[in-house]
Amino acid sequence: MNEPYVTLPSVPYLSEPGSATATSLYVDGEWRAARNGRVREILDPADGSVLTIVSEGGRADTEDAIAAARHAFDRGDWRRVPDDERGRLLGRIADLLQRDREEIAVMESLDTGKTIEEGRIDVDDVTNVFRYYAGLAGKDAGRLVSAPEGVHSKVVYEPVGVCGMITPWNYPLLQLSWKMAPALAAGNTMVVKPSEITPVTTAKLVELTAEAGVPAGVVNLVTGSGPDAGAPLSEHPDVDLISFTGGLATGRRIMAAASGTVKKIALELGGKNPNIVFPDVDLDTAVDYALSAAFFHSGQVCSAGARLIVHNEIHDAFTTELARRAEAIRIGRGQHEGVRCGPLVSAEHRAKVEAAVARGVEEGARILAGGRRPDDPELAAGYFYRPTVFVDCERSMDIVQTEVFGPVVTVERFETERQAVELGNDTDYGLSGGVWTNDTARGERVAAALRHGTVWVNDFGPYFPGAEWGGFGRSGIGRELGLAGLDEYREAKHIYRNLAPEPQRWFG
């Protein structure tokens, strides 16, 4: 049966299906309804049923949240809280995440369609992010700068101010942690606007920040659509920074809107990520990792290895095995044991994936596996799509160059190392890439030559909170995680002190 064996927890900010009211906005320490009284149904992607009801905030609500964040930053004590105390607070948030680990994993699975196992991984990753930045808070007191005798010169770091955070639907909890944890560690205040279709765990994380002791007004949440609730964050003069993870088209609009007030911006806009396989690898292992790279979370991952580039010598054997295993992947509701691919996030998104697959066929690519909805009638109401393998692909094809963001992988051929690098770099994006080889020197050469923000050698997908994440080209601007991820939310200030000022007499 395609029915969940778990349900969402009963919490004040998530209303029962059929409710006419909801209070999922969190502004200045209070859960409240949208000013316009509107609500939105959040659907279960596994069967299209209504999962919960949330507030549909608009411009007025976002402006209220910005005002609360501005007041908390300018007149509150948060920015003056000692760094080590902010670090301890982040540590408390991490502890609360682990306390509620199973509940949050269920919420993420039901809301996004991913498996509960993936949800647990997400909670653990988010916990590690908060603990990493808890450890960094207060560890950088600035630096002294070499100066002439009689001068004391130092550089200190201060919070940017009010930060607008717009997060995607595929990893709502994880992507928020990459923004929220360093922003809190640095002493900023914020307004969070999650994707309108997967806001559930964002509200839960906001709840935990309050429980941990984050003062009112520091963290504010507005649920609603991008044009209505999100756009004011890019335009408003009281927002000092905008951080966005999502699609290229929206990123461009945010850049244009933010230019009016010359805000700081941080953008992560996805990628079309190459996964290069040389013939000296163990085929079984490389295929195994290629499946995970392409089909984890049903391919709805910005760093998915959706563009395989395989050496001619092993191409046929590799693709035959890849297709065989792809056809054997069990898809279904993410709460069911043994399921490896859940549904796509919405009917609209599945339609986009299907349109991309149709374009691939029109261009001459050949489907070796998938390319269809599942045959199981129990899955007919959900937004499922079979893992799909394309062969006979050329670099000029739209299916090769455009991010599909679904369970679709293309396979190209190469003969020489130089050709592999050229193919891997033939993209407008540059978020991540992989190279498979048992030749250490070759692995180093190819990793150095690929113009991508993260390159894995004999792996695909792992990241660490201490390692910067971001892309080249149209994959975005700035970096998340690592020390650079903290610097995104800080301003450097040079303080110059003349220890013995005397008249200069420059003007007599």
N, C-alpha and C positions, 0 to 999 in steps of 0.2 A: 504494500500500500504506500502511496506517495503522501503520507501524512507525517507531521513532525511528532517525535516522542517527547519534545520539550516545548516550552512556551516562553514568551517574554515575561520577565518578572513584573509584578504589580508595583509601579512607582508613580509618584504624583505627576511627573512630566510626560508620561506616555498614557494617552487616553485609550479606552476600549474602542474597538471597531463600532462604528455607528454613532459615536459621541459627536455632539454638535459644538463642543468646546474643548480646548486644550490649553495647557500652560507650559509649553516647552521652551519659551523664551526665558533667559536668565539675565536680568539686567540689574546692576547695582545690588547684588546679593539676594534678589527675589525672583522666584519662578512666576511667570505671568503669561496672560494671553496676548495675542497680537492686538494692536490698537483697532485694526479693522474687523476683528472678530473672526477672521477667516481661519479655516483649518485645512489640512492636507491629509489624504489617506496615504499611508506607507504600505506598499504591497509586498507580499511574500513572493519572491521571484520563482519559487519552486512550484507554485500553483496559481498565482495571480490573485489570491485572496487578500483581504485587508488584514494587515499585521497589527497596525496601531494607527492612532490619529495624533498628529502634532500641529502646532500653531503654524500658520502661514504668514510669517512676518513680512513687513513692507518697509519702505523708506523711513517712515516715521519711527518705527521700532529700531532700525539700525542707527538712526540719529540719536535716539535715546541712549542706546548702548555706547555710542561714541562719546556722548556727553559724560556718561558715568565713568568710562575709562579715562577720559581727559581729566576729570575732577580727581579721580583716584591717583593719577600720576602727578598732577600739578600741586594738589593740596593735601593729598593723603601721605601716609608714612611709608608706603611700600618701597619707594625708590631709595629711602634712607634706612631701610631694614639692613642690618649687617649681613654681608655676603654669606657668612657661615650659617646664619639663621635661615636664609633663603635656601641654602643647601640642605639643611635638616628638613625643611618643609618639603622639598622635592623628594627627599628620602621617604617621608611619610606617605606621599602620593604613591611612590613605588610599592610600599608595603600594602597600601589599600588595594592596589591593582592585583597583587598576589592573593590577598584575602578573598577578593571577589572574582578570582580567575575564571572559574567555571561559568559563573553567571554571565560574565562579559563575553566569553567565548561563544556561548549560546546566542547572546544578543547579536554578535557580529555575524554568526552563521545564518541566523534567520533573516537578518536585514540585507546582507550582501549576497547570500547564496553559497558562500564558500563552506567548506567542510568544518565541522567543529574542531577537528585536529588542526586545521589551518588557523582557526580562531584562537586556539590555545597558544600556538606559535606566536601569533600577533601580540597577545597579551604579554607573553614573556619578553618579546622584543621591545615592546613599549616600556615595560618595567626596566629593562636594561638601559634604555635611553634616559629615563628619568634618573636612574642611579649614576649614569655617566656624568650628566650635567650637575647633579648634586655634588659630585666629587670635584667638579671644576669651579663651582661657585666659591668665590673668595680666595682662589688660588693665584689670581693674577692681580696684584696690587699696582700694576703699572711698571714703568721703568725709568731710571735716571738716564738723562741724555748728556753726553760729553759737552761741556760748556766752558767758556773762559773763566778765569779766576774771578771770584766775586759774584758769580751767577749760579743759581740753583735752577736746573731745568729738568722737568719730569713730564712724562706722558701718562695720563690716567685714562680710564675707560668708564663711560657713563652709559646708561640705557638710552635707547633711541627715543622712546616715548610711548605713544599709542600705536599699537600694531594691529593691522587688519589681517586676518588669517582666513583664507578661502581654501577649503580642502576638497579632495575628490571623493567619488562614490566607491572606488574599488578598495581602498584601504583607509577608511575614515578615521579609525582609531590610531593606526600607526603613523599616518602622515600628519595628523594633528600633533602627536608627541614630538615629531622632529622640529616643529615650530614652537609649540608651547613650552617645552622643557628649557631650551636655551633662552627663550624670551623671559621666562620667569627667573631663571638663574641670573640674568643680567639686570633685572629690576624693572622690566617693562610692564605696561598694562595692555589689554588686548580685547578685541571683538572677534569672535569666531563665527564664521558662516560656513557650515558644512554643506555638502551636496544635499539638495532638497529630497533626493530619493533614498539616501542612507544616513539619516541623522541620529540613529538610535544610540550608538556607543559614544558619539560625541557628547550627547547630553549626560551620559553616565560618567564620562571623564570629568566634565565640568562639575557634576555633583561631588565627585571625589576630591576635587581641588578645594571645594568649600569645606568638606569634612576635614581635610588636612589642615585647614586654618588659613587659606588664602583670603585676604580681606575682601570685603564687598567692593565691587567696582573694578577690581584688578582683572578678573576673568568674566567676560560677558558673552552670551550666546544668542544669536538670532537665527532661527530656522526659517527658511523660505527660499524663493527662487533667486537665481543669479541677477536677473535684471532688476528685481524689486528690492531684495534684501542685500545682495552682494555689491551691486554697482556703487552705492554711496560710499563704500569703504575706499574705493579707488579715487573718488572725486573729492571727498570731504577734506577741507583744510586742516582739521584737527586730528587727522590720521597721519602719522609720521612715516609709516612703513607699511607696505602691502606685500604679503607673502602668499603666493598662489601655486598650487599644484593642480594641473589639469591639461586641457587641450591647447594646441597652438593658437587656434582662432580666438579663444577667450583670452589667452595670454596677450595677444596683440591688442585686444580692446582694453585690457587693464593697463598696459603700457601707455596707450594713448590717453586714457582717462587720468592716470597718475601724473602725466607730464604737466598738467595744468598747475599743480601745486609742487612739482619737482620732488615727489616722494622718493624715498629709498624703495627699491623693488627687488624681490627675489622670486624667480620663476623657475619651476620645473615642469617642462612641457612634453615629456614623453620621449620616445625614441623608436627607431626601427633598427633593432640591435642584431648585428651579425654574430654568428656562431660558426667559427672556421674550424674544419676538421681535416687534419693531415692524415696520410695513410699509415703512419707508424703507430697509431694508437690501438688500444684494445677496443674492437668494434662494439662488443657487448656493453662495455662501460660507457663509451661515447654515446651510443644510442639511448641508454638509460638516462643520462644527464640531458640529452637533447629533448627527450619527452618532458622532463620536469621543467626545462627552460621554456618550452613552448606552451605547455598546457597547465601549469600550476595556476590555480584560481581561474581555470578555463581561459587562460591566456589574457586575462584582464589585469595585466601588470605592465607598468610603464617600461620596465627593463626586460620584458619577455624576450627570449631568444627566438624571435619569430622569423629570422632570416638565416637559414642554414646555408653554409658555403662549404661544399664537400669535394674532396679531391677525386678526380676522375677514376683513379685506381680502385677506390672502394665505393664509389657512388652507388652503383646498382645494388650491391649487397647491403649497404647502409640504408638506402631508402626502402628496400623490400622489408627489412627488419623493422624499420621505423613505422612503416604503414601497418605491418602485422600487429605490432604492439599498440598502436593508436586505436585500431579497431577493437582491441580487447579491453580498452579502458572502460571501467564501469562508471556510468554517469547516473546522477539521481539527486535526490534531496540531500543537502549537505549534512543533515543530522543523522543520516543512516550509516551504519557501520559498513565499511568496505567501499563506499563511494569515493572516487578520486577526482571527479569533475562535477561540480554543481551547475546550476543554471547560470545563464547570463543575467545581468542585473535587471533588465527590463525588456518588454516586448519591442520598444523602439530601438534599443541597442541591438537586439538580435536581428532586427530588420536591416540595420546598417551592416552587420557582419555578413548576412546573406547577400546583400547587394555587392559587397566587396568580393565575395566568392564568385558571384555571377560575372563580375568584371574580369576576374582572373581567368575564368573559362573562356570568355570572349577574346581575351588577349592571346590565348593559345596555351596557357598553362594547363596541366593535366592533373586531375584529382586522383590520387593514389589511395586515399583513405578519407572517410567522412564526407564532408560537403553536403550534409543533410541534417534534418531533425531526427531525433531517435524514433525508432519504430514502436517503442513501448507505449501502449495507450494510456498507461498510468501517468506518463510524463507529459501528456498532450497539453495540459492546462498550464504547464510551466514554460519557462523561457530557455529551454534546453537546445543545445546544438552539438553535434558530434565533433570530436577532435578531427581536424582536417589537415591532410598533407598534400601539398602541391609539388609536382616535379615539372621538368622541362621549362623552368623559369629563366627569364632573362632580366638583367638589371634595369632595363628600360620599362618594365611592366609596372603598372600602378599597384598591383598586388604585392610587388617586391618593395616599392618605394614608400607606400603610404601605410601608416600605422593602422592596423585593423582593430586591435584591442579585443581580440577574441581568440578562440582555440584554432588558430590557423597558422601553419608554418609553411614557408616556401623553401625550396631547395635549388641552389645554383651549383654549377660545376666550376672547378678551377684546375689548373695544371701546375703552375709555378707559385712560389712564395710571393713574388712580386704581384702576380695577378690576384692572389688571395687578399693581399693588403689593399690593392686598388678597389676590389669589390667591397671589402669591408668599410672603406672610407667613402664609397659612392652613395652618400646619403646626406640629406639636409640636416639630419639630426646628429647626435653624438653623445648619447647618454651612457651606453655600456656595450661591451662586446666580449666575446670569448674566443680562445684559441686552444685547440687540442693537439698536442704533440708530445712525444717522448724525448724529443731533442731539446734539451734545456736552452741551448744557445738560440735555437730557432724561436722558441717560446718568448725569450727576452726580446729578440729583434721584432717580432710581430707585435708584441704588446707595446713596445716603444713606438712603433709606426702607426698604430691605430689611433685615430683622433676621437677618442671617446673618454668620458669622465671616469669610468671604471672598466678595467679589463681583467677578466678572469683567465687564468691559465690552468687547464685541466679541471675546470669547475664552471658553474654558472649560477649566479644568483645571490650568494651570501654577501652580507654587509656587516660592518661593525659600527657601533655608535662612535668610536674614536676615529673612523676613517671618513673623510669628506665624501659627500655624494652630490653629484650634479653633472651637467653635460656641457659639451661643446656645441657650437652652431645653434640650430633652432631648438635644441633641447632645453635651453633656458639661460638664466642669468643668476650667478651667485652659487653658493654651496650650502647644503644642509649637513648636519652632523659634524663631528670633529671640532677642532678649534675654530675653523672657519665658520662653522654653523653657529657658534657663540658670537663671533665677530659680526655676523649679519645683524645682530640685535644690540650692538654697542656702537657708540661714537667715541673716537679717540680725541682727547683734548690735551693740548700742550700747555703747561703752566710754567711760565718763565718768571723767576724772581731775581731781581737785582738786590743783592745783599748789602750794598753800600752805595746807594745812588748819590751822585754829585751833579752839580750844574754842568750841562754840556756846552753852553754858550754858542750853540750853532748859529743862532740868530742875534748874537751879540749880547 
